[in-house]
Amino acid sequence: MNGRVLRIELKRSIAPWPGVVVLGVSLAIFCLIDGIWWRGTAGWTAQWNSMAMWTRYWLAFWWPLVVGMGAVYGLRDSRSRMAELLTTTPLPAWRRAALPAGAMALALASGFGLLVVVGGVQVALGPTTYTPLGWLPISLVAALALVAGAVFGMGVARALPSVLTPPALVVFFLMLTGLLLQVNGDGAVPSAMLASNQLAQLSPATAEPREMLLTLSGSVHLGQTLWLLGLLATGFALLSAVTRRARLLAVTPVLAGAALALLVLPAAARDTYVVDKAAAALVCDGPVCVTQANRARLPELARRGKEALRVLHKVLGDKAPTSVREDTRLRGLGDVRKLSSDVVVVDFDERLLADATGEKLTRALIAQGLAPNCRGNNDREGGGQSGVAIQSIAVSWALHDGRLQPLGERDDDAYSRELWADAEVAWQRLTALSPAEQRSWIAKVRATELSCSGQDLLPVLAGKASQ
């Protein structure tokens, strides 16, 4: 197969269209829809690993469709009634199969590669200074999955030349991917309800990225590569087979690849998604520490964090926290965050901290030191406004604002108006106390929040309920 013949194939066949569709629709989803992939530290352009993981996430939809598009392409000879004629030519069957398979592979690899390039450029132009190489296997396996799926679809369509073959393959792979990618309650790892973890990892799609420190383990990369190479080999063997015996033997590579993959893929879900230790390593400026992945945030956070620690020590004395650290503990959606009285825990996915700078960042850090929130207040988990109101009261007291200064913007619905009315009442009750009683009041609030009891303190502080 020379370059001129390949160019003709790409120009006069539908081979380029799968790559164009994957690239165009993916970019339309990423760039034109304001989705969760734009938010937080695990956004698709926030870090290299999360960019690669987001493109893998969409394989849950693209992989089955690409198999179907490959099957449509594989029906070309039967539709044109040239199958018998082509078998009489002296050109070996594998060489005839190499041309359409190569064209399809080139188109898909180029389309997906351009998608990764677009994401990579945005990551490189962004604030992150962490540039790992661990994202490369994630993207390379994704490209291999698309190519293998398309060639497999072509081979099945050549072996079963029916107009029902493409839709049947799409439906089958959609169902298969859905079964293999059953996700547990926190959305972090595949579930073992319907399949073992090894079987679940035969799907090249990943769960929705939400933790920037998580990546796929090396055993997952190796196992999926073995399985996909077997799928690719079976597809090409079916595409070039001319006898029934050859078609039967063509299933050997995919079975062998699956068997080897199951021996390599991790048996436990916790070994599938692992922490990127290099990204999670702490970088410190005095008492203020962030992860290597967020090192670019350290100068501003260190300056504001030290100022916040001074304020906290002034109002809390010896019981004040002594350090500010980015939270590196993994937790499920809705799970309680582990807190310490000695540390101001920073999570850059929190609404109050995500884009905060200057005085706003200082106030947010003081709030987290005086009334730390045990549960997330972010775009994925929501988060109660009651906790923000309590933090606003504590910060306004610590900074002697003279009046209640809300952290963030107030919503204008009935619930929010009632909540902030209670906050104003609580503020008035606090400021009416003597200085010693005010300190005791704040200390009780802080102790309750550190205990993570789940009690809504605002009605108690406003005098609506007994503690």
Buried (B, 14 or more C-beta within 10 A) or exposed (E): EEEEEBEEBBEEBBBBBBBBBBBBBBBEBBEEEEEBBBBBBBBBBBBBBBBBBBBBBBBBBBBBBBBBBBBBBBBBBBEEEEBEEEEEEEEEBBEBBBBBBBBBBBBBBBBBBBBBEBBBEBBEEBEBEBEBEBBEBBBBBBBBBBBBBBBBBBBBBBBBBEEEBBEBBBEBBBEBBBBBBBEBEBBBBBBBEEBEBBBBBBBBBBBBBBBBBBBBBEBBBBBBBBBBBBBBBBBBBBBBBBEEEBBEEBEEBBEBBBEBBBEBBBEEBEBBBBBBEBBBBEBEBEBBBBBBBBBBBBEEBBBBBBBBBEBBBEBBEEEBBEBBBBBBEBBBBEBEBEBEBEBBBBBBBBBBBBEBEEEBBBBBBBBBBBBBBBBBBBBBBEBBBBBBBBBBBBBBBBBEEEEBEBBBEBEEEEEBEEBBEBBBBBBEBBBEEEEEEBBEBBBBBBEBBBEBEEEEBBBBBBEEEEE
